[in-house]
Amino acid sequence: CIDCDDRQSGRAGLGAVMGSKNLKAIVVRGTKDLEPSDPDALLEIALRYQKIMEAAPSFIEDTKYGTGEFLGWINKEKGVFPTRNWQEGVFKEREQIDPYYWATRYVTKNKACFACTKPCGKLFEVKSGKFAGVAIDGLEYETLYSLGSTCGNASIESVARANEVCDLVGIDTISAGVTIGFAMELVQRGILTEQEVGMRLTWDNAADAVPKMCEMMGNREGFGDVLSEGVKRAAEKIGRGSARYAIHTKGMEPPAYDVRGMKGHGLAFMTSTRGACHLRAGFYAPELVGKFWRWEGIDRFSPEGKGEKVATMENFMCVYDSIGLCKFSRGFFLIDKLREVIKAITGLEFTEDELLRIGERIHTMKGNFNVLQGVTRKDWLLPPRILEDPIPDGPSKGSKISVEEMNRMLDDYMAFRKWTSDGVPTPEKLKELEIA
């Protein structure tokens, strides 16, 4: 993973890419001030939005409990908190991993990104017991799922230790946890044995097994070497029908939203240019709340109209990525209100449609790069569990994404983007966006 200011970025293995090129670090040193085009306007905007954000419930709750503050809501009220390698949508043993439990017991101070006034990070410290000495900047919502519920791990101290190990050995917590959960289900089903794995990798031993397996994966020790490159490659090595239980899209292990009960977000997993990702479209928020920006009455159980919405949200999110603004602010600025921020900093003026077109261009360039690497629609598809196994319990009981729904959403998406049905940007679209 890549390390910066006590934070680690392991998703998609960019640190491994740097390592393969013998690149140790990227160091940047500036000697001049950055002068905004209109400093007074920028200060006024910053102060105005600070007041708006501080009054928002999400600001207050995130500051108290971190990014996992809505875990209980996702789990109990929506029933889309993936559990035991996505066999279930509700983690009944969630009490300890819920921030409403651990924030008051283990957090010693708030932590924020550079110059941020909303400290959603937490310094989590274990002072006694088996995992005494663990101290991490966390625990993030996605990690509470990946090293917690999807591994059947109800011990918050164990989750924290596994998180610390992932940071130290340089692996992504989402991919690590989902891969371990995959192996645990294979043990459950008798596809793997304790002798092969080298430990008791079972749901009832998760508190001990999960941190240990993270170490083995990071150091490529024993069976950890088999799991060290994620579920897709692990399933290829193991064989014996194990691919049926490997949860991924384009080789990327998914984040903490059971898309069987969030069908548009399932489409976003497929269309994300780096594989299953919640940040490329951010469509989990519109579906869970039922409204966002231009849309009202969004039905998370329906595939209808999701192609246009997901594509538009991808363009929306590309705008945020390109200007480096935290995506937690997207509900405040949307796109239209970014215009005054950009003008105050750069002096440049854009319409909302012009910004979204920039976002479309960015996403299309990434999609076209994937095509050049041989990635087409066949690589986008959802795993068998999402298509065949309905959520067995909770508020989303019985929901899944059928093959027909998956293909219909993909067809709608391609048509809206003016890409071929196989996921290739057309020459006309590339010319329109001035890419070719």
C-alpha positions as CSV (number, residue, x, y, z in Angstrom):
1,C,0.0,0.0,0.0
2,I,1.0,3.7,-0.1
3,D,1.6,5.4,3.2
4,C,1.0,9.1,3.7
5,D,0.6,11.1,7.0
6,D,-0.4,8.0,9.1
7,R,-2.9,6.9,6.5
8,Q,-2.6,3.9,4.2
9,S,-4.0,3.5,0.7
10,G,-4.0,-0.2,-0.3
11,R,-7.0,-0.4,-2.6
12,A,-6.1,-1.8,-6.1
13,G,-2.5,-2.3,-5.1
14,L,-0.9,1.0,-6.2
15,G,1.9,0.4,-3.7
16,A,2.7,-2.9,-5.4
17,V,2.9,-1.0,-8.8
18,M,5.4,1.4,-7.2
19,G,7.4,-1.5,-5.7
20,S,7.5,-3.3,-9.1
21,K,9.2,-0.2,-10.5
22,N,11.6,0.1,-7.5
23,L,10.0,3.4,-6.6
24,K,10.3,3.9,-2.8
25,A,8.5,7.2,-2.5
26,I,7.3,10.3,-4.2
27,V,8.5,13.5,-2.4
28,V,7.2,16.9,-3.3
29,R,8.6,20.1,-1.9
30,G,7.1,23.5,-2.7
31,T,8.9,26.9,-2.2
32,K,6.2,29.3,-3.3
33,D,2.8,30.2,-1.9
34,L,-0.3,29.1,-3.8
35,E,-2.3,32.3,-4.5
36,P,-6.0,31.9,-5.2
37,S,-7.5,34.1,-7.9
38,D,-9.9,35.7,-5.4
39,P,-8.7,35.2,-1.8
40,D,-11.5,37.2,-0.2
41,A,-14.2,35.3,-2.1
42,L,-12.6,31.9,-1.2
43,L,-12.5,32.8,2.5
44,E,-16.1,33.9,2.5
45,I,-17.1,30.6,0.8
46,A,-15.1,28.5,3.3
47,L,-16.6,30.2,6.3
48,R,-20.1,30.0,4.9
49,Y,-20.0,26.3,4.2
50,Q,-18.2,25.6,7.4
51,K,-21.4,26.8,9.2
52,I,-23.7,24.9,6.9
53,M,-21.7,21.6,7.4
54,E,-21.4,22.0,11.2
55,A,-25.1,22.1,11.5
56,A,-25.6,18.9,9.5
57,P,-26.5,15.7,11.4
58,S,-23.9,13.8,9.3
59,F,-21.2,16.2,10.4
60,I,-22.1,15.8,14.0
61,E,-22.3,12.0,13.9
62,D,-19.2,11.4,11.8
63,T,-17.2,13.6,14.2
64,K,-18.4,11.5,17.2
65,Y,-18.3,8.0,15.7
66,G,-16.3,8.1,12.5
67,T,-17.3,6.8,9.1
68,G,-18.9,3.7,10.6
69,E,-21.6,5.7,12.4
70,F,-24.3,4.4,10.0
71,L,-23.3,0.7,10.4
72,G,-26.3,-0.1,12.6
73,W,-28.7,1.5,10.2
74,I,-27.2,-0.4,7.2
75,N,-27.3,-3.6,9.1
76,K,-30.6,-3.5,11.0
77,E,-32.8,-1.2,9.0
78,K,-31.6,-1.9,5.5
79,G,-30.3,-5.5,5.8
80,V,-27.4,-5.0,3.3
81,F,-24.4,-5.4,5.6
82,P,-22.5,-8.4,4.0
83,T,-21.9,-11.1,6.5
84,R,-19.9,-14.4,6.4
85,N,-18.7,-14.0,2.9
86,W,-22.0,-12.5,1.7
87,Q,-24.0,-15.5,2.8
88,E,-26.2,-13.1,4.9
89,G,-27.2,-9.5,4.9
90,V,-27.5,-8.9,8.6
91,F,-24.7,-9.4,11.2
92,K,-26.6,-10.3,14.3
93,E,-23.4,-10.2,16.5
94,R,-22.5,-6.6,15.5
95,E,-22.7,-5.0,18.9
96,Q,-18.9,-4.6,19.5
97,I,-18.0,-3.5,16.0
98,D,-20.6,-0.8,16.0
99,P,-18.9,2.6,16.7
100,Y,-21.7,3.5,19.1
101,Y,-20.1,0.8,21.3
102,W,-16.4,1.2,20.8
103,A,-16.0,5.0,20.2
104,T,-16.5,5.8,23.9
105,R,-14.3,2.8,25.1
106,Y,-11.3,2.9,22.8
107,V,-11.0,6.3,21.0
108,T,-8.5,8.5,22.7
109,K,-8.7,11.5,20.2
110,N,-10.1,12.6,16.9
111,K,-7.9,12.6,13.8
112,A,-8.5,14.5,10.5
113,C,-7.1,14.8,7.1
114,F,-4.8,17.7,6.5
115,A,-6.5,21.1,7.4
116,C,-9.9,19.4,7.6
117,T,-12.4,20.7,10.2
118,K,-14.4,17.5,10.3
119,P,-12.3,14.8,12.1
120,C,-14.0,11.6,11.0
121,G,-10.8,9.7,11.8
122,K,-10.2,8.3,15.3
123,L,-7.2,7.2,17.2
124,F,-8.2,3.7,18.4
125,E,-6.1,2.3,21.2
126,V,-6.3,-1.1,23.0
127,K,-4.8,-0.6,26.5
128,S,-5.1,-4.1,27.9
129,G,-5.7,-7.8,27.1
130,K,-4.5,-10.0,24.3
131,F,-4.3,-7.1,21.8
132,A,-2.8,-4.5,24.1
133,G,-0.7,-2.0,22.4
134,V,-2.7,-1.8,19.2
135,A,-3.0,1.8,18.1
136,I,-4.4,2.8,14.7
137,D,-6.1,5.6,12.8
138,G,-9.5,4.1,12.3
139,L,-11.7,2.1,12.3
140,E,-13.3,2.9,9.0
141,Y,-16.7,1.6,8.0
142,E,-15.4,-0.6,5.2
143,T,-12.9,-2.3,7.6
144,L,-15.5,-3.0,10.2
145,Y,-17.2,-5.0,7.5
146,S,-14.2,-6.6,5.8
147,L,-12.3,-7.7,8.9
148,G,-15.5,-7.9,10.9
149,S,-18.8,-9.1,9.6
150,T,-17.7,-10.8,6.4
151,C,-15.3,-12.9,8.5
152,G,-17.9,-13.4,11.2
153,N,-15.6,-11.5,13.5
154,A,-17.5,-9.8,16.4
155,S,-14.4,-8.8,18.4
156,I,-13.6,-5.1,17.8
157,E,-10.1,-5.6,19.3
158,S,-9.4,-8.4,16.8
159,V,-10.6,-6.2,14.0
160,A,-8.3,-3.4,15.2
161,R,-5.3,-5.7,15.3
162,A,-6.1,-7.1,11.9
163,N,-6.4,-3.5,10.6
164,E,-3.0,-2.7,12.1
165,V,-1.4,-5.8,10.5
166,C,-2.8,-4.8,7.1
167,D,-1.3,-1.3,7.5
168,L,2.1,-2.7,8.6
169,V,2.4,-5.4,5.8
170,G,0.9,-3.2,3.2
171,I,-2.4,-4.7,2.1
172,D,-5.9,-3.3,1.6
173,T,-8.2,-4.1,4.5
174,I,-11.2,-4.7,2.2
175,S,-9.5,-7.1,-0.1
176,A,-7.8,-8.9,2.8
177,G,-11.0,-9.4,4.8
178,V,-13.1,-10.5,1.8
179,T,-10.4,-12.9,0.8
180,I,-10.2,-14.4,4.3
181,G,-14.0,-14.6,4.5
182,F,-13.9,-16.5,1.2
183,A,-11.5,-19.0,2.6
184,M,-13.6,-19.4,5.8
185,E,-16.6,-20.3,3.7
186,L,-14.5,-22.9,1.8
187,V,-13.6,-24.4,5.2
188,Q,-17.3,-24.3,6.2
189,R,-18.2,-26.2,3.1
190,G,-15.4,-28.8,3.3
191,I,-13.6,-27.6,0.2
192,L,-10.6,-26.7,2.3
193,T,-9.4,-28.5,5.4
194,E,-7.7,-27.3,8.6
195,Q,-4.6,-29.2,7.5
196,E,-4.4,-27.3,4.2
197,V,-5.0,-23.9,5.8
198,G,-2.7,-24.6,8.7
199,M,-5.0,-23.2,11.4
200,R,-8.7,-23.3,12.5
201,L,-10.0,-20.8,10.0
202,T,-13.6,-20.9,11.1
203,W,-16.3,-18.4,12.0
204,D,-16.2,-19.3,15.7
205,N,-12.5,-18.8,15.8
206,A,-12.5,-15.5,13.8
207,A,-11.1,-13.3,16.6
208,D,-7.8,-15.3,16.6
209,A,-7.7,-16.4,12.9
210,V,-8.3,-13.2,11.1
211,P,-5.3,-11.2,12.4
212,K,-3.1,-14.2,12.0
213,M,-4.1,-14.8,8.4
214,C,-3.5,-11.1,7.6
215,E,0.1,-11.6,8.8
216,M,0.4,-14.8,6.7
217,M,-1.0,-13.1,3.6
218,G,1.3,-10.1,4.0
219,N,4.4,-12.2,4.5
220,R,3.3,-14.9,2.0
221,E,3.6,-17.6,4.6
222,G,1.9,-21.0,4.3
223,F,-1.7,-20.8,3.0
224,G,-1.4,-17.0,3.3
225,D,0.6,-17.2,0.1
226,V,-2.4,-18.7,-1.7
227,L,-4.7,-15.9,-0.5
228,S,-2.2,-13.1,-0.9
229,E,-3.3,-11.9,-4.4
230,G,-7.1,-11.8,-3.7
231,V,-10.1,-14.0,-4.2
232,K,-10.0,-14.3,-8.0
233,R,-6.4,-15.7,-8.1
234,A,-7.0,-17.7,-5.0
235,A,-10.0,-19.4,-6.5
236,E,-7.9,-20.2,-9.6
237,K,-5.2,-21.8,-7.5
238,I,-7.6,-23.7,-5.2
239,G,-10.1,-25.0,-7.9
240,R,-12.6,-27.6,-6.7
241,G,-15.5,-25.3,-7.5
242,S,-14.3,-22.6,-5.2
243,A,-14.9,-19.8,-7.8
244,R,-18.6,-20.1,-7.0
245,Y,-17.9,-18.5,-3.6
246,A,-15.4,-15.8,-4.8
247,I,-17.0,-12.4,-4.5
248,H,-15.4,-9.9,-6.9
249,T,-15.9,-7.8,-10.0
250,K,-12.9,-7.4,-12.4
251,G,-10.8,-9.1,-9.7
252,M,-11.6,-6.4,-7.1
253,E,-13.2,-7.5,-3.8
254,P,-16.3,-5.4,-3.0
255,P,-17.0,-2.9,-0.3
256,A,-19.6,-3.1,2.5
257,Y,-22.9,-2.9,0.6
258,D,-24.8,-6.0,-0.3
259,V,-25.9,-5.1,-3.8
260,R,-28.5,-7.8,-4.0
261,G,-30.6,-5.3,-2.1
262,M,-29.2,-2.2,-3.9
263,K,-29.4,-3.0,-7.6
264,G,-28.2,0.3,-9.0
265,H,-25.1,0.0,-6.8
266,G,-24.6,-3.5,-8.2
267,L,-24.5,-1.9,-11.7
268,A,-21.9,0.6,-10.3
269,F,-19.8,-2.3,-9.1
270,M,-19.7,-3.6,-12.7
271,T,-19.1,-0.3,-14.4
272,S,-16.4,1.0,-12.1
273,T,-13.2,1.0,-14.1
274,R,-11.2,-0.6,-11.3
275,G,-13.7,-3.3,-10.3
276,A,-16.2,-3.4,-7.4
277,C,-16.0,0.0,-5.8
278,H,-18.3,2.3,-3.9
279,L,-16.5,5.5,-4.7
280,R,-16.5,5.6,-8.5
281,A,-20.2,6.3,-8.6
282,G,-21.1,6.6,-4.9
283,F,-24.5,5.3,-5.8
284,Y,-25.0,3.6,-2.4
285,A,-26.2,6.9,-0.9
286,P,-28.9,7.7,-3.5
287,E,-30.3,4.1,-3.2
288,L,-30.2,3.9,0.6
289,V,-31.8,7.3,1.2
290,G,-34.0,7.2,-1.9
291,K,-33.1,10.6,-3.2
292,F,-30.1,12.7,-4.2
293,W,-29.4,15.8,-6.3
294,R,-31.8,15.6,-9.3
295,W,-33.7,12.5,-8.3
296,E,-36.5,11.6,-5.9
297,G,-38.2,8.2,-5.2
298,I,-35.2,6.0,-6.0
299,D,-36.2,2.3,-5.5
300,R,-33.2,0.3,-4.5
301,F,-34.9,-3.0,-5.3
302,S,-35.6,-2.0,-8.9
303,P,-33.2,-2.1,-11.9
304,E,-35.3,0.5,-13.8
305,G,-33.5,3.7,-14.9
306,K,-30.3,2.8,-13.2
307,G,-28.1,3.0,-16.3
308,E,-28.5,6.7,-16.7
309,K,-28.3,7.5,-13.0
310,V,-25.1,5.5,-12.4
311,A,-23.4,6.9,-15.5
312,T,-24.3,10.4,-14.4
313,M,-23.0,9.8,-10.9
314,E,-19.8,8.5,-12.3
315,N,-19.3,11.8,-14.1
316,F,-20.3,13.6,-11.0
317,M,-17.7,11.8,-8.9
318,C,-15.0,12.3,-11.5
319,V,-15.4,16.0,-11.1
320,Y,-14.8,15.6,-7.3
321,D,-11.8,13.4,-8.0
322,S,-10.3,15.9,-10.5
323,I,-10.5,18.9,-8.1
324,G,-9.4,16.9,-5.0
325,L,-12.4,17.7,-2.9
326,C,-13.5,15.3,-0.2
327,K,-16.5,13.2,-1.4
328,F,-18.1,13.6,2.0
329,S,-18.9,17.2,1.0
330,R,-20.7,16.2,-2.2
331,G,-24.2,16.5,-0.6
332,F,-23.4,20.1,0.2
333,F,-21.8,21.4,-2.9
334,L,-23.3,19.0,-5.5
335,I,-22.0,20.2,-8.8
336,D,-23.6,23.6,-9.3
337,K,-22.1,25.1,-6.0
338,L,-18.6,23.9,-7.0
339,R,-18.6,26.6,-9.7
340,E,-18.0,29.4,-7.2
341,V,-15.3,27.5,-5.5
342,I,-13.5,26.8,-8.7
343,K,-13.8,30.4,-9.8
344,A,-12.5,31.8,-6.5
345,I,-9.4,29.5,-6.7
346,T,-8.6,29.5,-10.5
347,G,-10.6,32.4,-11.9
348,L,-12.1,30.0,-14.4
349,E,-15.9,29.9,-14.9
350,F,-17.8,26.7,-15.8
351,T,-21.5,25.8,-16.2
352,E,-22.8,22.7,-14.4
353,D,-23.0,20.9,-17.8
354,E,-19.4,21.8,-18.6
355,L,-18.2,20.3,-15.4
356,L,-20.2,17.1,-15.9
357,R,-18.8,16.9,-19.4
358,I,-15.3,17.0,-18.0
359,G,-16.3,14.2,-15.6
360,E,-17.6,12.2,-18.6
361,R,-14.4,12.7,-20.5
362,I,-12.3,11.5,-17.5
363,H,-14.5,8.3,-17.1
364,T,-14.4,7.6,-20.8
365,M,-10.7,7.9,-21.0
366,K,-10.4,5.3,-18.1
367,G,-12.9,3.0,-19.8
368,N,-11.0,3.3,-23.1
369,F,-7.7,2.5,-21.3
370,N,-9.3,-0.7,-19.9
371,V,-10.4,-1.7,-23.4
372,L,-6.9,-1.3,-24.7
373,Q,-5.9,-3.8,-21.9
374,G,-8.4,-6.3,-23.1
375,V,-11.1,-5.6,-20.5
376,T,-14.6,-5.9,-21.9
377,R,-18.1,-6.7,-20.8
378,K,-17.4,-10.3,-20.0
379,D,-15.0,-9.1,-17.2
380,W,-17.6,-6.7,-15.7
381,L,-20.2,-9.3,-14.6
382,L,-21.3,-9.9,-11.0
383,P,-20.3,-13.0,-9.2
384,P,-22.7,-16.0,-8.9
385,R,-23.7,-15.3,-5.3
386,I,-25.2,-12.0,-6.3
387,L,-27.0,-13.4,-9.3
388,E,-28.3,-16.7,-7.8
389,D,-28.6,-16.5,-4.0
390,P,-31.2,-14.2,-2.5
391,I,-30.5,-12.4,0.7
392,P,-31.8,-15.0,3.3
393,D,-33.0,-12.7,6.1
394,G,-33.6,-9.2,7.3
395,P,-35.3,-6.2,5.6
396,S,-33.9,-7.1,2.2
397,K,-34.9,-10.8,2.4
398,G,-35.4,-12.4,-0.9
399,S,-33.7,-9.8,-3.0
400,K,-31.0,-10.6,-5.6
401,I,-30.0,-9.3,-9.0
402,S,-31.1,-11.7,-11.7
403,V,-29.0,-12.3,-14.8
404,E,-31.7,-10.6,-16.9
405,E,-31.7,-7.6,-14.6
406,M,-27.9,-7.4,-14.7
407,N,-27.9,-7.4,-18.5
408,R,-30.7,-5.0,-18.8
409,M,-28.9,-2.5,-16.5
410,L,-25.7,-2.9,-18.5
411,D,-27.5,-2.4,-21.8
412,D,-29.2,0.8,-20.5
413,Y,-25.8,2.0,-19.2
414,M,-24.0,1.4,-22.5
415,A,-26.8,3.1,-24.5
416,F,-26.7,6.2,-22.3
417,R,-22.9,6.4,-22.5
418,K,-23.0,5.7,-26.3
419,W,-20.6,2.8,-25.9
420,T,-21.0,-0.5,-27.7
421,S,-22.8,-3.3,-25.9
422,D,-19.4,-4.8,-25.1
423,G,-18.3,-1.8,-23.1
424,V,-16.2,-0.1,-25.8
425,P,-16.5,3.7,-26.2
426,T,-17.5,4.3,-29.8
427,P,-15.3,6.4,-32.2
428,E,-18.1,8.9,-32.4
429,K,-18.1,9.3,-28.6
430,L,-14.3,9.6,-28.4
431,K,-14.4,12.3,-31.1
432,E,-17.3,14.1,-29.3
433,L,-15.2,14.3,-26.1
434,E,-12.1,15.2,-28.0
435,I,-10.2,12.1,-26.8
436,A,-9.4,10.9,-30.3
